[in-house]
Structures are given as C-alpha cells and as structure tokens.
Amino acid sequence: MIAFERSQHTLLLSGELTIYHAAEARQRLGEELSADPALELDLSGIEEIDTAGAQVLLWLKREARSLGLALPYTSHSPAVLDVLDQLNLAGAFGDTLLIAPNA
C-alpha cells in the first residue's frame, strides 16, 4: 500500500511504491502536481520500491519538467536510493540525493 500525506507544498510518500500500486500512485501524483506547481516530494517513507515505482517517479519528474516545474524529490529512503543505484537512474532525476534523517 502507498500512502500520501500532505503538508503545505510537501507530499510525503510512504509504504510500497511497487507494481501493485503504481497506477494508483501515478494518478494521485499527477493530480497533486496539477494542483500545486510548487510541489515537493518527500521520499523518506518509501519502504519498498521496484522498477514500476521508479518509472512512476521518472514519469512524474518528466511531466513536471514539461510544465516548467522543478518538483524536487527529497529525503530519499534507503529503498529509493538502492533502486536508483541499481537502475543507474540517480542522474536522471537531477536532484541532490538526500538521505532521510532516520535512515
């Protein structure tokens, strides 16, 4: 299950960003991006992520760029860092890789 918690312009993702929840996550994240051009994603709560989850994050980043928006990803969880490293995608996001404080 993937959960979304909103605090001003920051959206905290937590739980599993996997193939089982990718469609739901893609739709919700697209809606959030449309509603808030200053959106920032906090990835500290992601406990599990697979290639489908990475594709959702990559799609969202590209969607934001096509709209001229920055959409920073912050506080990358160990699971997110691991999949970005395995897939050699860290540079594709253009964000500084920030590790969550409790990681």
C-alpha positions in Angstrom: 0.0 0.0 0.0 1.1 3.5 -0.7 0.1 6.4 1.5 0.2 10.2 0.8 0.4 12.8 3.5 0.2 16.5 2.6 1.8 19.3 4.5 1.7 22.7 2.6 3.7 22.1 -0.6 5.3 18.9 0.6 3.8 15.5 -0.2 5.2 12.6 1.9 5.0 9.2 0.2 5.1 6.2 2.5 4.7 2.5 2.2 5.2 0.5 -1.0 5.7 2.1 -4.4 5.5 -1.1 -6.4 3.8 -2.6 -9.4 0.8 -3.3 -7.3 0.2 0.4 -6.5 1.9 2.1 -9.5 -1.4 3.0 -11.3 -2.9 4.5 -8.2 0.3 6.4 -7.4 0.7 7.7 -10.9 -2.9 9.1 -10.9 -2.6 10.6 -7.5 0.8 12.2 -8.1 -0.4 13.6 -11.4 -3.3 15.2 -9.7 -1.1 16.6 -6.9 1.3 18.1 -9.5 -1.6 19.7 -11.4 -3.0 21.2 -8.1 0.3 22.6 -6.8 3.1 23.8 -9.1 5.4 24.3 -6.0 5.0 20.6 -5.0 7.9 18.8 -3.4 8.1 15.0 -2.8 9.4 13.6 0.4 10.5 10.0 -0.3 11.6 9.2 3.3 8.6 6.9 4.0 9.1 4.6 1.0 9.8 1.2 2.4 9.8 -0.7 -0.8 10.1 0.3 -4.4 10.5 -1.7 -7.6 11.1 -0.8 -11.3 7.4 0.2 -11.7 7.7 2.6 -8.8 10.9 4.0 -10.3 9.0 4.5 -13.6 6.3 6.4 -11.8 8.9 8.8 -10.2 10.6 9.2 -13.5 7.4 9.9 -15.4 6.3 12.5 -12.7 9.7 14.3 -12.9 9.5 14.4 -16.8 5.9 15.6 -16.6 6.9 18.4 -14.2 9.8 19.4 -16.5 7.5 19.6 -19.5 5.4 22.1 -17.5 8.4 24.1 -16.5 8.2 23.0 -12.8 11.1 21.9 -10.6 9.4 19.2 -8.4 12.3 18.4 -6.1 12.5 14.9 -4.6 13.9 15.0 -1.1 14.8 12.7 1.9 15.3 9.6 -0.2 14.8 6.5 1.8 17.4 3.7 1.7 15.0 1.6 -0.5 14.7 4.5 -3.0 18.5 5.1 -3.0 19.1 1.4 -3.6 16.7 1.1 -6.6 18.1 4.4 -8.1 21.6 2.9 -7.8 20.7 -0.5 -9.2 18.9 1.1 -12.2 21.6 3.8 -12.6 18.8 6.4 -12.5 20.2 8.9 -9.9 21.3 11.4 -12.6 18.0 11.1 -14.5 16.2 12.9 -11.7 18.6 15.8 -11.3 18.1 16.0 -7.5 20.6 16.0 -4.8 20.3 12.7 -3.1 19.2 13.4 0.4 19.0 10.6 2.9 16.2 10.6 5.4 17.4 11.6 8.9 16.1 8.3 10.5 17.7 6.1 7.7 
